Amino acid sequence: MIPRPWFLTSPSIAGLPSQLPPLQTVALHFPPCRCKPSLPRAISTSAYHELTSAASSHEEKGALNPTPTPQWRAAIDFKWIRDNKHLVAVNIENRNSAANLELVLDLYEQYCSLQQEVERLREERNVIASKMKGKLEPSVRQDLIEEGKSLKDVISTLEQDLLILTDKLQIEAQIIPNITHPDAPIGGEENSIVRKMVGKPREFEFTAKDHLQLGKKLDLFDFDSAAEVSGAKFYYLKNEAVLLEMALINWAISEVSKKRFIPLITPEIVRSSVVEKCGFQPRGKNTQVYSIEDSDQCLIGTAEIPVGGIHMDSILPDSALPLKYVAYSHCFRTEAGAAGSATRGLYRVHQFSKVEMFILCRPEQSDFFMKNLLQLKKTSLLHLVFISNMATGDLGAPAYRKFDVEAWMPGLERYGEISSASNCTDFQSRRLGIRYRPTPLDTSASNPKKGKGRSSPTRFVHTLNATACAVPRLLICLLENFQEEDGSVVIPEPLRPYMGGLKVITPKLKRP
């Protein structure tokens, strides 16, 4: 199934019909309203008081209370949301989202009514302006002048209310998550479905050590000193662990670059607005994002964010798509709420290195590239992994569909996540403002209007992301799965050229 744009998809969710209304053309402004006006049809002193008192009433109810101005605006198809209210409501419930759909719809109806009334009053003012161009009696002209001034004052008041409504509507609607793929299981993480398993956990003929025990014996980590210098969940890599991290990064970039991905090294500090546009909450409750105090900047938790922003507010030529990037960066996460034995050592840390894949493509291509990313993940150093189709309650707001890759970790005696891949359809591109202009199928259009050209309407690209290599989790897997009875660790063959030919990490001799 080829996913359709965010809020324009038509999946069957929880028994809902798959046939939805035809697609609507969406621009970067609000769609034209066709709501019945709820405000007076004529302007007079009494009408003016009615309008202003209505506005005051809204303020008393809190509907038009001062609202923070959004830092950015997403191109959201509010009409589609209203016309598919039940579909959106079920999706919000299935994803355990905090979005308030009823409030969004109520604000949109207010917006429609107010916008239509403002447009009607502008037309009346234009009519008055036209009348004043002709010859008029002084008294008639004075009446028209007074009426024009009254209209101007009322329009100014309503335009201000319209701006407040627009800001409130944007802030509330930006919380609504992406529509979900119909094959995504309903429920929490426990409802996720294993799609494919590769290999079986190794059966050791000796008592296997975890990565902390191995790291101590091989002198690969220093958590204690890092805790003194930086705090808990930081670490120093030492000796062969440094070479192993560099090898993993170089191996991952080299392998992915063969598939025509453009290598990138990204900024690691970005604006908060870019983090939000990518679907993260930098200053939300239990956020994983480090925000920089007294600034509008954050440390990145994934290279997906700066790569997503590289083409922000741009129109790409059709010929440039697909754009495929493989980006290296350090990542920073607060790991709020993380605790327990499963978070020991390198499994959950505040800073780590990661190689991320990111694709921008045409909407009809995103399903193909999702399968392509999953195929790339099968080319792994590890032969004991599974890929799971993530349930709705475990999807982040941007993801239309997500697959997690987990690998066997002997120290935990269970599988642990080492990677994920997500198709975000046009959720991020509508927020980041990334569009493309399709090449017209018929280049011989006859009689084009003078000066108009033959350009096709722009469309929003689809974005996909996947982890190529999250270093700490892979270090855990490699050390624990390739360990020998004497405490040494065999280096997988694909990594040896990147480690100067080193084949085995051996225990260090103790100094006298």
C-alpha positions in Angstrom: 0.0 0.0 0.0 1.4 3.4 -0.9 0.8 5.9 2.0 -1.0 9.1 1.1 -0.1 12.5 2.6 -0.6 13.3 6.3 -4.3 14.0 7.0 -5.0 12.9 3.4 -4.4 9.2 4.0 -7.3 6.8 3.9 -6.4 3.8 5.9 -8.9 1.5 7.6 -8.4 1.9 11.3 -10.2 -0.2 13.9 -12.9 -1.2 11.4 -13.3 2.2 9.7 -14.1 2.2 6.0 -11.1 2.6 3.7 -12.9 4.8 1.2 -12.6 8.5 2.1 -13.6 11.7 0.3 -11.4 12.7 -2.7 -8.2 14.5 -1.9 -8.3 18.2 -1.4 -5.7 20.6 -2.7 -3.8 22.0 0.3 -1.9 25.3 0.3 0.2 27.0 2.9 -2.8 29.0 4.0 -6.1 28.1 5.5 -8.5 26.5 3.0 -11.5 28.6 1.9 -14.4 28.3 4.4 -17.9 27.3 3.5 -19.4 27.6 6.9 -22.7 29.5 7.4 -21.9 32.9 8.9 -23.0 33.3 12.5 -22.4 37.0 12.6 -24.7 39.9 11.6 -25.2 40.5 7.9 -25.4 44.3 8.1 -23.3 46.9 9.8 -24.9 49.4 12.1 -24.4 50.8 15.5 -26.4 47.9 17.1 -24.6 45.4 14.9 -21.2 46.8 15.9 -22.1 46.5 19.6 -23.3 42.9 18.9 -20.0 42.0 17.3 -17.8 43.5 20.0 -19.9 42.1 22.8 -19.7 38.6 21.2 -15.9 39.0 21.1 -15.9 40.0 24.8 -18.1 37.0 25.6 -15.5 34.8 23.9 -12.8 36.3 25.9 -14.7 35.7 29.2 -15.1 32.1 28.2 -11.4 31.8 27.4 -11.9 31.1 23.7 -10.0 34.3 22.7 -7.7 34.6 25.7 -4.2 35.9 24.8 -2.5 33.0 23.0 1.3 32.5 22.5 2.2 33.2 18.9 3.4 30.0 17.2 7.0 30.1 16.2 6.0 28.3 13.0 2.9 27.2 11.1 2.2 23.8 9.6 0.2 23.4 6.4 -2.7 21.5 7.9 -5.8 20.6 6.0 -8.4 21.5 8.6 -11.3 20.9 6.3 -10.1 17.3 5.8 -9.9 16.8 9.5 -13.4 18.2 10.0 -14.8 16.0 7.2 -13.1 12.9 8.6 -13.7 13.6 12.3 -14.3 10.0 13.3 -11.2 8.7 11.5 -9.0 11.3 13.2 -10.6 10.7 16.6 -10.0 7.0 16.5 -6.4 7.5 15.4 -5.8 9.9 18.3 -7.3 7.4 20.7 -5.3 4.5 19.3 -2.0 6.4 19.6 -2.8 7.6 23.2 -2.3 11.2 22.0 -3.1 14.2 24.1 -4.6 16.1 21.1 -8.0 17.8 21.7 -9.9 17.2 18.5 -13.1 18.7 19.7 -11.3 22.0 20.6 -9.6 22.0 17.2 -12.9 21.6 15.3 -14.6 24.2 17.5 -11.8 26.7 16.8 -11.9 25.9 13.1 -15.7 26.6 13.0 -15.2 29.9 14.8 -12.4 30.7 12.4 -14.6 29.9 9.3 -17.5 32.1 10.6 -15.2 35.0 11.5 -13.2 34.8 8.2 -16.4 34.8 6.1 -17.8 37.8 8.0 -14.5 39.7 7.6 -14.5 39.0 3.8 -18.2 40.1 3.6 -17.4 43.4 5.4 -14.4 44.0 3.1 -16.6 43.6 0.1 -19.1 46.2 1.6 -16.2 48.6 2.2 -15.1 48.2 -1.4 -18.7 49.0 -2.5 -18.6 52.2 -0.5 -15.2 53.1 -2.0 -16.6 52.6 -5.5 -19.6 54.8 -4.8 -17.4 57.6 -3.6 -15.6 57.8 -6.9 -18.8 59.2 -8.5 -20.5 62.6 -8.1 -22.3 62.8 -4.8 -24.2 65.3 -2.7 -22.0 66.5 0.2 -24.4 65.0 2.7 -24.4 61.6 1.0 -20.6 61.6 0.7 -20.3 62.4 4.4 -22.6 59.5 5.3 -20.5 57.2 3.2 -17.3 58.4 4.8 -18.8 57.7 8.3 -20.0 54.3 7.2 -16.6 53.5 5.8 -14.9 54.5 9.1 -17.3 52.3 11.1 -16.6 49.4 8.7 -12.8 50.0 9.1 -13.0 49.9 12.9 -15.2 46.7 12.9 -12.9 45.0 10.4 -9.8 45.9 12.4 -11.4 44.4 15.5 -12.5 41.2 13.8 -9.1 40.8 12.1 -7.4 40.9 15.5 -9.8 38.2 16.7 -9.1 36.2 13.6 -5.3 36.4 14.3 -5.9 35.1 17.8 -8.1 32.3 16.6 -5.5 31.4 13.9 -2.7 31.2 16.5 -4.8 29.1 18.9 -5.9 26.8 16.1 -2.3 26.2 15.0 -1.1 25.4 18.5 -3.8 22.9 19.2 -3.8 21.3 15.7 0.0 20.8 15.8 -0.5 18.2 18.5 -2.6 15.9 16.3 -0.4 12.9 15.3 0.1 11.5 11.8 -2.5 9.1 10.5 -1.4 5.5 11.1 -0.8 2.7 8.6 -3.7 0.2 8.6 -1.3 -2.7 9.2 0.0 -1.2 12.5 -1.3 -3.3 15.4 -3.6 -1.5 17.8 -2.4 -1.2 21.4 0.9 -0.7 23.3 4.4 -2.1 22.8 3.2 -5.5 23.9 1.0 -5.7 20.9 3.8 -5.1 18.4 4.2 -8.0 15.9 7.5 -9.7 15.1 7.8 -9.6 11.3 11.0 -11.4 10.8 13.7 -13.3 12.9 17.2 -13.8 11.7 19.4 -16.4 13.5 19.3 -17.8 17.0 21.0 -16.6 20.2 24.4 -18.1 20.7 24.7 -21.0 23.2 27.8 -20.5 25.3 29.8 -23.4 26.6 30.9 -21.1 29.5 29.4 -18.5 31.7 29.0 -15.4 29.5 29.9 -12.0 30.8 28.0 -8.8 30.2 29.6 -5.8 28.5 30.5 -4.2 31.8 32.5 -7.2 33.0 34.1 -7.5 29.6 34.9 -3.8 29.4 36.6 -3.9 32.8 38.7 -7.0 31.9 39.7 -5.5 28.6 40.1 -1.9 29.9 37.6 -0.5 27.4 35.4 1.9 29.5 35.6 4.3 32.4 32.2 5.1 33.8 33.5 6.2 37.3 35.7 9.0 36.0 33.0 10.1 33.6 30.5 10.3 36.5 32.9 12.6 38.4 33.5 14.8 35.3 30.0 14.9 33.7 27.6 13.0 35.9 25.7 9.6 35.7 25.2 7.9 32.3 28.3 9.4 30.7 31.4 7.3 29.9 34.9 7.3 28.5 35.8 4.8 25.8 39.4 3.5 25.9 41.8 1.5 23.9 40.2 -0.8 21.4 36.7 0.5 22.2 37.7 3.8 20.5 38.9 1.9 17.4 35.7 -0.2 17.5 33.5 2.9 17.6 35.4 4.5 14.7 35.2 1.2 12.8 31.4 1.0 13.3 30.9 4.5 12.0 33.2 4.2 9.0 31.7 0.7 8.1 28.1 2.0 8.4 28.8 5.1 6.3 30.7 3.1 3.7 28.1 0.5 3.3 25.2 2.9 3.1 27.1 5.2 0.7 27.3 2.4 -1.8 23.4 2.7 -2.1 23.9 6.3 -3.3 23.2 8.0 0.1 25.0 11.4 0.4 27.3 11.4 3.5 26.8 14.3 6.0 28.2 15.5 9.3 25.5 17.6 10.8 25.3 20.5 13.4 24.6 19.1 16.8 22.8 22.3 18.1 19.6 23.3 16.3 16.8 25.8 16.8 13.9 24.6 19.0 11.4 25.3 16.2 13.2 22.8 14.0 13.0 20.1 16.7 9.2 20.8 17.0 8.7 20.7 13.2 10.3 17.3 13.1 7.7 16.2 15.7 9.5 16.3 19.0 8.7 18.4 22.1 11.9 20.1 23.3 10.3 21.6 26.3 7.4 19.2 26.9 6.9 17.1 30.0 9.3 14.2 30.3 11.1 15.4 27.1 14.2 13.6 26.0 15.7 16.8 24.5 18.3 18.9 26.2 17.3 22.6 25.8 19.9 25.3 26.1 19.0 27.8 28.7 18.2 31.4 27.7 18.2 30.5 24.0 16.0 29.0 21.3 18.4 26.2 20.7 18.6 22.5 21.7 21.1 19.6 21.5 20.0 17.1 18.9 18.8 13.6 20.0 19.2 12.3 16.5 20.6 13.5 13.2 17.1 13.2 11.7 16.4 16.7 13.0 19.3 18.7 11.3 19.0 16.6 8.2 15.2 17.2 8.1 16.0 20.9 8.3 18.5 21.1 5.5 15.8 21.7 2.9 13.4 23.6 5.1 11.2 26.1 3.4 12.3 25.1 -0.1 10.8 23.7 -3.3 12.8 20.9 -4.7 12.9 20.1 -8.4 11.3 16.8 -9.3 14.6 15.6 -10.8 16.3 15.9 -7.4 14.1 13.2 -5.8 14.7 10.9 -4.1 17.3 12.7 -1.9 19.0 10.2 0.4 21.4 11.1 3.2 23.5 9.2 5.6 24.5 11.4 8.5 26.9 11.0 11.4 26.5 13.0 14.6 26.7 12.8 18.4 23.3 12.6 20.0 22.2 13.8 23.4 19.2 12.5 25.4 18.0 13.2 28.9 16.7 9.6 29.2 14.0 11.0 31.6 12.5 8.3 33.7 15.0 5.7 32.6 16.0 3.3 35.5 16.6 -0.3 36.3 19.1 -3.0 35.5 18.3 -2.8 31.7 19.8 0.8 31.7 23.2 -0.1 33.1 26.4 0.6 31.3 26.1 1.6 27.6 22.4 0.7 27.1 21.0 4.1 28.1 23.4 7.0 28.1 23.2 10.8 27.7 25.6 11.1 24.8 26.4 8.7 22.0 27.5 8.5 18.4 25.0 7.5 15.7 24.7 7.1 11.9 21.3 8.0 10.6 19.7 7.4 7.2 17.2 10.0 5.9 15.2 10.0 2.7 13.1 12.7 1.0 10.9 11.3 -1.8 7.7 11.6 -3.8 4.6 10.4 -2.0 4.1 7.4 -4.2 7.6 6.2 -3.5 7.7 6.2 0.3 6.3 2.7 0.7 9.0 1.4 -1.6 11.7 3.2 0.3 10.4 1.9 3.6 10.9 -1.6 2.3 14.3 -0.5 1.0 15.4 0.7 4.4 14.3 -2.5 6.0 16.3 -4.5 3.4 19.4 -2.4 4.2 19.0 -3.4 7.9 19.2 -7.1 7.0 22.8 -6.4 6.0 24.0 -6.5 9.5 27.1 -7.5 11.5 24.8 -9.5 13.7 22.9 -12.6 12.7 20.6 -12.8 15.7 18.0 -10.0 15.2 14.3 -9.6 14.7 12.3 -6.8 13.1 8.9 -5.9 14.6 6.0 -3.9 13.3 5.3 -1.4 16.1 1.9 -0.9 17.6 0.0 2.4 17.5 0.6 3.2 21.2 4.3 3.0 20.6 4.5 5.3 17.6 5.8 8.8 17.9 3.6 11.6 16.5 5.4 11.8 13.1 5.4 8.1 12.3 2.9 6.7 9.8 4.6 3.3 10.3 7.6 2.2 12.3 9.7 -0.9 12.6 12.1 -1.7 15.4 15.2 -3.9 15.0 16.2 -5.8 18.1 19.3 -7.9 18.7 20.1 -10.6 21.3 22.1 -9.2 24.3 23.4 -12.1 26.4 24.1 -9.8 29.4 20.4 -8.9 29.6 19.3 -12.4 28.5 16.8 -10.7 26.1 16.6 -8.8 22.9 17.3 -5.1 23.0 16.5 -2.4 20.5 19.5 -1.4 18.3 17.7 0.5 15.5 14.3 1.7 14.1 12.9 2.8 10.8 10.0 5.1 10.3 7.9 6.4 7.4 6.6 9.9 8.4 4.8 10.5 5.1 4.3 14.3 4.8 3.9 15.0 8.6 7.4 16.6 8.8 7.4 18.2 5.4 4.2 20.1 6.0 5.8 21.5 9.2 9.2 22.0 7.7 7.8 23.5 4.4 9.6 21.0 2.1 7.8 20.7 -1.3 8.7 19.6 -4.8 7.3 20.6 -8.2 6.3 17.5 -10.2 7.3 17.4 -13.8 4.2 17.8 -16.0 3.3 14.5 -17.8 2.1 16.5 -20.8 4.8 19.0 -21.8 2.8 20.0 -24.9 0.0 21.9 -23.2 -1.7 24.1 -25.8 -2.4 27.8 -25.3 -0.9 28.3 -21.9 -2.0 31.7 -20.4 0.5 34.4 -21.1 3.0 34.8 -18.3 1.6 31.8 -16.4 3.9 29.1 -17.8 3.3 25.4 -17.4 4.4 24.8 -13.9 2.7 22.0 -11.9 1.3 22.7 -8.4 3.8 21.9 -5.7 3.4 18.8 -3.5 4.9 18.0 -0.1 7.6 15.4 -0.1 7.5 12.3 2.1 10.3 11.7 4.7 11.7 8.5 6.1 14.4 7.8 8.6 16.3 4.8 9.9 19.2 4.2 12.2 22.2 2.7 10.3 24.3 2.4 13.5 23.7 3.4 17.1 27.2 2.8 18.5 26.7 2.0 22.2 24.0 -0.6 21.6 26.1 -2.3 18.9 29.1 -2.2 21.2 27.1 -4.1 23.7 26.0 -6.7 21.1 29.4 -7.2 19.6 31.3 -7.5 22.9 28.8 -9.9 24.4 28.1 -12.1 21.4 31.6 -12.4 20.1 33.3 -13.0 23.5 35.5 -16.0 24.2 36.0 -18.0 27.4 39.3 -16.3 28.2 37.6 -12.9 28.1 38.8 -11.9 24.7 36.5 -10.6 22.0 36.7 -11.5 18.3 36.3 -8.6 15.9 33.7 -9.4 13.1 35.5 -9.6 9.7 33.7 -6.6 8.1 35.2 -4.3 10.8 38.8 -5.5 10.7 39.9 -3.4 7.7 38.7 -0.3 9.7 40.7 -1.4 12.8 44.1 -1.8 11.1 43.5 -5.6 10.7 43.0 -6.2 14.4 41.2 -9.6 14.8 40.9 -10.0 18.6 40.7 -7.7 21.6 42.6 -9.5 24.4 42.7 -8.9 28.1 45.3 -6.4 29.3 48.2 -7.6 31.5 47.9 -6.3 35.0 50.6 -4.0 36.0 52.7 -5.0 39.1 
